[in-house]
Amino acid sequence: MTDPRAQQAQRTRQTRRPRQPLFSVDDCERMPARQVHDLYRQYVSRAQVSLLGSFGFGQDLVDHAEGCWITLRDGRRILDFTGGIGVLNHGHNHPRLLAARRRFADRRVMEVHKNFLSPYVAALSHNLARLLPGDLSISYFPNSGAEAVEGAVKLAYKYHRGHRGTVLHSDISFHGKLLGAGSLTASPEVDFPYPGLPGTDHFAYDDPESFALALERHRTGDGGSDVYAVVLEPFSASSVRACSAEFLYEVRRLCTERDIVLIFDEVYTGWGRTGTLFHFMRHPGLLPDVLTTSKSFGGGKASISGYVAREPVFRAAYDNLADATLHSTTYYGFGEETATALEAVAVAVEDDYPARAVRIGERLGDGLADLAARHRALVSGTCGQGALHGLFLNDGNPALDRLLRLVPSSFVRDPRARRKLITAAVIASLYRDFGVLAYYGSNHGLPLIASPPLVAGETEVELFLQALDSVLEQGAGRLLARFAKDVLAQQVPVRGKEAREQAVAR
């Protein structure tokens, strides 16, 4: 009789993949783009290759980056006007941050051990308390913005001892893509119905009446409230839209009146981006109960986030022996990350990043407004503050109808497909023709976003505006035709090569 274990071993040997050598760091530095694409398709995501391949930057590999500039392997220099989608207030590879990380490594400092208290965590928490208003003074440092948001919501729920069951968020929001943070994110970009937190409800962004009605929906029989937290972005980076001072003060008043924990999400807008250290700080006396931060908190070199809570809220929730580790993560306060954040915060303060953002914003805002006035057929408007501005494009050009025939039906069903295509065509031309990297927001009109590093100077801002002017001068029809011919027609499977060429020609 055959041994079943021997049969299983034989099947395993037959199905096991042939052994291949493991790649090294040196291999990565020499790896050609074609091989990177092939490996992505096999081991990461075929769809990512197709999506990024729709733009010129999906075909290129980066050699190095510094400040506002990315240098490709072929020697071309690219102006990065995305600011790393909020991560690069300090630009790429800021020398002070590199030095801080080298010093940490050279000293062989212990990275993480939960049995020892960390001077880096202590110092970073102290520095945030000194920089923030009021009694925002107790900090916790996980890795990502979504983790910070979820930690803040958990804190609010624990503050109320589980006696309340509702958390409110706005209808224009982006708080992350984890299950908890994602259930508070109201963005068309997240269109799959994942399970979420129980008891979520929403209100209209920057609408006091809608907020008051949301609170009334969750009034309890004894006249109290079932709402334990309100999560809000004072400035929505994904839509380039700010809450009014009147709305923010009213939200604060009502939350105080009902003992609701108010959470401001400034994951993107923190550390000077819109012209103040945090956006809410432009409003005197306004204070959230919890503030979340990430992205540029790590200076573009460290994966670190944080929430900072008002002292009474934190101490009521967690500051007792039984609950001291109720909320924790393995990489909380990771050594090199907190050391990097210490230096990143110091740079942002000492180099006055809020003032830099104001200077950038003055020229950027005026320049975009001028482009909107001179390209009315293509541009519907602009908005923004500091070094975070958006340009909204018209999607009524007939050329879009021809281009839509080339794309998958699943994409066409997206009600935002037309706006995505015209904005993508502008972004593709900026990169292909002028070496400028840009992106578009996920909420409220899909704006093309200008969000340069705060180390950008007048030269970089002028280069961006001149390039954008030249792109818009081409007009929607030409931009879309080139986008279809150079990109979509090469990648999207339709009725065969001849049919694609005929559709593009039409």
C-alpha positions in Angstrom: 0.0 0.0 0.0 1.3 3.4 -0.9 2.1 5.7 2.0 -0.3 8.7 1.8 2.4 11.0 3.1 4.7 9.9 0.3 1.9 10.7 -2.2 1.4 14.1 -0.7 5.2 14.8 -0.9 5.2 13.7 -4.5 2.3 16.1 -5.4 4.1 18.9 -3.5 7.3 18.4 -5.5 5.3 18.4 -8.8 3.5 21.7 -8.0 6.3 23.5 -6.3 7.6 26.5 -8.3 11.2 26.1 -9.6 13.7 27.7 -7.4 14.8 31.2 -8.5 17.6 33.3 -6.9 16.5 35.9 -4.5 16.9 39.6 -5.5 19.2 41.8 -3.6 19.2 45.6 -3.1 22.0 45.8 -5.8 19.6 43.9 -8.2 16.9 46.5 -7.6 19.2 49.4 -8.4 20.0 47.8 -11.8 16.6 46.3 -12.6 15.1 47.6 -15.9 11.6 48.9 -16.2 10.4 46.0 -18.2 11.4 43.6 -15.5 9.8 45.7 -12.8 6.6 45.7 -14.7 6.7 41.9 -15.1 7.4 41.4 -11.4 4.5 43.7 -10.5 2.2 41.8 -12.8 3.2 38.5 -11.2 3.6 39.4 -7.6 1.9 42.7 -6.8 -0.9 43.8 -9.1 -1.5 43.7 -12.9 -4.1 46.4 -12.5 -1.6 48.8 -11.0 0.7 48.4 -14.0 -2.2 49.1 -16.3 -3.4 52.1 -14.4 0.0 53.8 -13.9 0.9 52.8 -17.5 -1.8 55.2 -18.7 0.6 58.0 -17.8 4.2 58.5 -18.8 5.5 58.1 -15.3 4.2 54.6 -15.2 6.9 53.7 -17.8 9.8 55.4 -16.0 12.0 54.4 -13.0 13.5 56.9 -10.6 17.2 57.1 -9.9 17.2 59.7 -7.0 15.2 62.7 -5.7 16.1 65.9 -3.9 13.9 68.8 -2.8 11.2 69.4 -5.5 13.0 67.4 -8.2 13.0 63.7 -9.2 15.8 62.5 -11.4 15.0 59.5 -13.7 17.4 56.8 -14.7 17.7 58.2 -18.1 18.8 61.6 -16.6 15.6 63.5 -17.1 14.6 65.8 -14.2 10.9 65.9 -13.1 9.4 68.7 -11.1 7.3 67.0 -8.4 4.3 69.3 -7.8 2.4 66.6 -5.9 4.3 67.1 -2.7 4.1 63.3 -2.4 0.3 63.7 -1.9 0.9 65.5 1.4 4.0 63.6 2.5 6.7 65.9 1.2 6.3 69.4 2.8 10.1 69.0 3.4 10.8 67.9 -0.1 12.6 64.7 -1.1 15.5 63.7 1.2 15.9 66.8 3.3 19.5 66.9 4.4 18.7 67.4 8.1 16.4 64.4 8.1 19.0 62.2 6.4 21.6 63.3 9.0 19.2 62.5 11.9 18.6 59.0 10.6 22.3 58.4 9.9 23.1 59.5 13.5 20.4 57.2 14.9 21.8 54.2 12.9 25.4 55.0 13.6 24.8 55.0 17.3 23.0 51.6 17.0 20.1 53.0 19.1 17.5 50.4 20.1 14.6 50.7 17.8 11.7 49.2 19.8 11.1 47.4 23.0 8.0 47.9 25.0 9.7 47.1 28.3 11.7 50.4 28.1 10.4 54.0 28.0 11.6 56.0 25.0 13.2 59.4 25.3 12.2 60.0 21.7 8.5 59.4 22.4 8.7 61.6 25.5 10.4 64.4 23.7 8.2 64.3 20.6 5.1 64.3 22.8 6.4 67.3 24.7 7.2 69.2 21.6 3.7 68.7 20.1 2.2 69.9 23.4 4.3 73.0 23.3 3.3 73.8 19.7 -0.4 73.1 19.9 -2.9 75.3 21.7 -4.9 74.7 24.8 -4.5 71.3 26.6 -3.9 69.3 23.5 -1.0 67.5 25.2 -1.2 63.7 25.3 0.2 61.9 22.2 0.2 58.5 20.6 2.3 57.5 17.6 1.2 54.7 15.3 2.3 54.4 11.6 -0.4 55.6 9.2 -3.0 58.3 9.1 -5.8 55.8 9.1 -4.4 54.2 12.3 -4.3 57.6 13.9 -8.0 58.2 13.0 -9.0 54.8 14.2 -7.1 55.4 17.5 -8.8 58.7 18.0 -12.3 57.2 17.4 -11.5 54.3 19.8 -10.4 56.9 22.4 -13.7 58.8 22.0 -15.7 55.5 22.4 -13.7 54.6 25.5 -14.1 58.1 26.9 -17.9 57.5 26.9 -17.3 53.9 28.3 -19.2 52.4 25.4 -22.5 54.0 26.5 -22.9 55.9 23.1 -23.1 54.2 19.7 -22.8 56.8 17.0 -20.0 58.6 15.2 -20.6 61.4 12.7 -18.6 62.3 9.6 -19.1 64.7 6.7 -20.3 63.7 3.2 -17.0 65.0 1.8 -14.3 63.3 3.7 -11.2 61.1 3.4 -10.0 59.5 6.6 -8.3 56.4 5.3 -9.0 53.0 3.8 -8.9 50.6 6.7 -12.3 49.1 7.6 -12.8 51.6 10.5 -11.4 54.7 8.9 -12.9 53.7 5.5 -16.4 53.6 7.0 -15.9 57.3 7.9 -14.6 58.1 4.4 -17.1 59.6 2.0 -15.2 59.5 -1.2 -16.3 58.0 -4.6 -12.8 56.6 -4.8 -13.9 54.0 -2.2 -16.8 52.5 -4.0 -16.8 48.9 -2.7 -19.3 48.2 0.2 -16.9 46.9 2.8 -18.3 46.3 6.3 -17.7 49.3 8.5 -18.1 50.6 12.0 -21.6 50.3 13.4 -23.5 53.5 14.1 -22.0 55.8 11.5 -24.0 58.8 10.1 -23.1 61.8 8.0 -23.8 65.5 7.5 -23.2 67.9 4.7 -19.7 69.4 4.7 -19.6 73.0 6.0 -23.4 73.0 6.5 -24.4 74.0 10.1 -28.0 73.2 9.5 -27.2 69.7 8.3 -24.9 69.1 11.2 -27.6 70.2 13.7 -30.1 67.8 12.0 -27.6 64.9 12.3 -27.2 65.6 16.0 -31.0 65.6 16.4 -31.4 62.3 14.7 -29.3 60.8 17.5 -30.9 62.5 20.5 -31.7 60.1 23.2 -35.1 59.8 25.0 -33.7 61.6 28.1 -32.6 64.6 26.0 -28.9 63.5 25.8 -26.9 62.3 22.8 -25.9 59.0 21.4 -23.0 60.5 19.4 -19.6 59.8 20.9 -17.5 61.4 18.2 -17.5 63.8 15.3 -14.7 63.3 12.8 -14.0 66.3 10.5 -11.4 67.7 8.1 -11.3 71.5 8.6 -9.7 71.6 5.2 -10.6 68.8 2.8 -7.4 68.1 0.8 -9.2 65.7 -1.6 -11.6 68.4 -2.7 -9.5 71.5 -1.9 -12.3 72.9 0.1 -12.3 74.6 3.6 -14.9 74.7 6.3 -15.9 78.2 7.2 -14.9 79.6 10.6 -18.6 80.0 11.5 -19.3 76.3 10.8 -16.2 75.1 12.8 -17.1 77.3 15.8 -20.7 76.0 15.7 -19.6 72.4 15.6 -17.3 73.0 18.5 -20.1 74.7 20.5 -22.6 71.9 19.9 -20.0 69.2 20.7 -19.1 70.9 23.9 -22.8 71.2 24.8 -23.4 67.5 24.3 -20.1 66.2 25.5 -19.1 64.8 22.1 -15.5 64.2 21.3 -14.5 66.4 18.4 -11.8 65.0 16.2 -10.0 67.1 13.6 -8.3 65.1 10.9 -5.3 67.1 9.7 -3.3 64.2 8.3 -2.7 66.0 5.1 -2.9 69.7 6.1 -0.6 69.6 9.1 2.8 71.1 9.4 2.2 74.3 7.4 0.5 73.2 4.2 -2.3 75.7 4.1 -0.5 78.6 5.8 -0.7 77.9 9.5 1.0 75.1 11.4 -2.4 73.2 11.4 -5.3 74.6 9.5 -7.6 74.9 12.5 -5.1 77.2 14.2 -6.0 80.1 12.0 -9.3 80.4 14.1 -8.6 81.9 17.5 -9.9 79.8 20.4 -10.9 76.9 18.3 -9.8 73.6 19.8 -10.6 70.0 18.9 -10.6 67.3 21.6 -8.3 65.1 19.4 -6.1 66.1 16.5 -4.7 63.5 14.0 -1.5 64.0 11.9 0.7 62.0 9.6 2.2 62.4 6.1 4.7 65.3 6.5 4.9 64.5 10.2 7.7 62.1 9.2 9.4 64.5 6.8 9.0 62.2 3.8 11.4 59.7 5.4 9.5 58.0 8.2 6.2 56.2 8.3 4.7 57.7 11.4 1.4 59.3 12.4 -0.1 60.5 15.7 -3.1 61.7 17.5 -2.9 64.3 20.2 -5.7 64.5 22.7 -6.8 67.0 25.2 -5.6 65.9 28.6 -9.0 65.4 30.3 -10.3 63.3 27.4 -7.2 61.0 27.4 -7.0 60.6 31.1 -10.6 59.7 31.5 -10.3 57.1 28.8 -7.0 55.3 29.3 -4.9 56.8 32.2 -5.3 54.0 34.7 -3.4 50.7 35.3 -6.1 48.5 33.9 -6.4 50.4 30.6 -2.8 51.6 30.1 -2.2 49.3 27.2 -5.7 48.9 26.0 -4.8 50.6 22.8 -1.3 49.7 21.5 0.5 48.5 18.4 3.9 46.7 18.0 5.4 49.6 16.1 4.0 52.4 18.3 6.8 55.0 18.8 9.3 53.1 16.7 12.7 54.6 17.5 14.0 55.9 14.1 10.6 57.1 13.1 10.1 59.2 16.2 13.7 60.6 16.0 13.0 61.5 12.3 9.7 63.2 13.3 11.5 65.2 16.0 13.8 66.6 13.4 11.0 67.1 10.8 8.9 69.1 13.3 12.0 71.2 14.2 12.6 72.0 10.5 9.0 72.9 9.9 9.1 75.3 12.8 12.6 76.8 12.4 12.2 77.3 8.6 8.7 78.7 9.1 6.9 76.4 6.8 3.5 78.2 7.3 5.1 81.4 6.0 6.6 79.5 3.0 3.1 78.1 2.2 1.6 81.6 2.3 4.3 82.9 -0.2 3.8 79.9 -2.5 0.0 80.3 -2.3 0.0 84.0 -3.2 1.8 83.3 -6.5 0.1 80.0 -7.1 -3.4 81.3 -6.4 -2.9 84.4 -8.7 -1.4 82.3 -11.4 -4.1 79.7 -11.5 -6.8 82.4 -11.4 -5.2 84.0 -14.4 -5.1 80.7 -16.3 -8.7 80.1 -15.5 -9.6 83.5 -17.0 -7.6 82.9 -20.1 -8.8 79.3 -20.7 -12.5 79.5 -19.9 -13.4 76.8 -22.4 -11.4 74.3 -20.5 -11.2 75.6 -16.9 -14.3 76.0 -14.7 -12.6 77.5 -11.6 -9.9 77.3 -9.0 -9.7 77.3 -5.2 -7.3 76.7 -2.4 -5.2 78.1 0.4 -1.5 78.2 1.0 0.4 75.6 -0.9 -2.7 73.5 -1.7 -4.7 74.6 -4.7 -7.0 73.0 -7.2 -7.9 73.6 -10.9 -11.3 72.3 -12.0 -11.7 71.3 -15.6 -14.8 71.3 -17.8 -16.0 67.9 -19.1 -18.4 68.9 -21.8 -16.1 68.5 -24.8 -17.5 66.2 -27.6 -14.1 64.6 -27.9 -14.8 62.9 -24.6 -17.6 60.9 -26.2 -15.2 59.4 -28.7 -12.6 58.6 -26.1 -15.2 56.9 -23.9 -15.7 54.3 -26.6 -12.1 53.1 -26.0 -12.3 52.5 -22.3 -13.8 49.5 -20.5 -17.5 49.6 -19.8 -16.9 49.4 -16.0 -15.0 52.7 -16.3 -17.7 54.3 -18.4 -20.3 53.5 -15.7 -18.4 55.7 -13.3 -20.4 59.0 -13.3 -17.1 60.8 -12.9 -15.5 59.2 -16.0 -15.7 62.3 -18.2 -14.0 64.5 -15.6 -11.4 61.9 -14.8 -10.4 61.6 -18.5 -10.0 65.3 -19.2 -8.0 65.8 -16.0 -5.9 62.7 -16.7 -5.2 64.1 -20.2 -3.9 67.3 -18.7 -1.7 65.4 -16.1 -0.3 63.2 -18.9 0.6 66.1 -21.0 2.2 68.0 -18.1 4.5 65.0 -17.5 5.1 63.9 -21.1 5.7 67.4 -22.6 7.1 69.4 -19.7 8.4 67.0 -17.0 5.9 68.2 -14.4 4.3 65.7 -12.0 0.7 66.4 -10.8 -2.3 64.5 -9.6 -6.1 64.9 -9.1 -8.2 64.8 -6.0 -10.8 62.2 -5.3 -13.7 64.3 -4.1 -15.9 67.2 -5.1 -15.1 67.8 -8.8 -11.9 65.9 -9.2 -9.6 69.0 -9.2 -6.1 68.9 -10.7 -4.2 69.6 -7.5 -1.1 71.8 -7.1 0.5 70.8 -3.9 4.3 71.5 -4.1 6.8 70.8 -1.4 7.1 73.8 1.0 10.8 74.0 0.0 9.7 75.1 -3.5 10.8 78.5 -4.6 9.6 81.1 -7.2 11.4 79.3 -10.0 9.5 76.0 -9.4 6.1 77.7 -9.1 6.7 79.7 -12.3 7.8 76.5 -14.2 4.6 74.8 -13.1 2.3 77.7 -14.2 4.1 78.1 -17.5 3.8 74.4 -18.2 0.2 74.3 -17.3 -0.5 77.3 -19.5 1.1 75.6 -22.5 -0.9 72.4 -21.8 -4.2 74.2 -21.5 -3.4 76.1 -24.7 -3.6 72.9 -26.7 -7.4 72.7 -26.0 -9.5 69.7 -24.8 -9.8 68.1 -28.2 -6.1 67.8 -28.9 -5.3 66.8 -25.3 -7.8 64.0 -25.4 -6.8 62.8 -28.8 -3.1 62.6 -27.7 -4.1 60.9 -24.5 -6.1 58.3 -26.4 -3.4 57.7 -29.1 -0.4 57.6 -26.9 -1.8 55.8 -23.9 -5.3 54.4 -23.9 -5.2 53.1 -27.4 -2.0 51.2 -26.6 -3.4 49.6 -23.4 -7.1 49.2 -23.4 -8.4 46.1 -25.1 -11.3 47.0 -27.4 -12.1 45.4 -30.8 -8.5 44.9 -32.0 -5.8 47.2 -33.2 -7.5 48.4 -36.3 -10.6 49.3 -34.5 -8.6 51.2 -31.9 -6.8 53.2 -34.5 -10.0 54.0 -36.3 -11.7 55.1 -33.1 -8.8 57.4 -32.2 -8.7 58.8 -35.7 -12.4 59.7 -35.5 
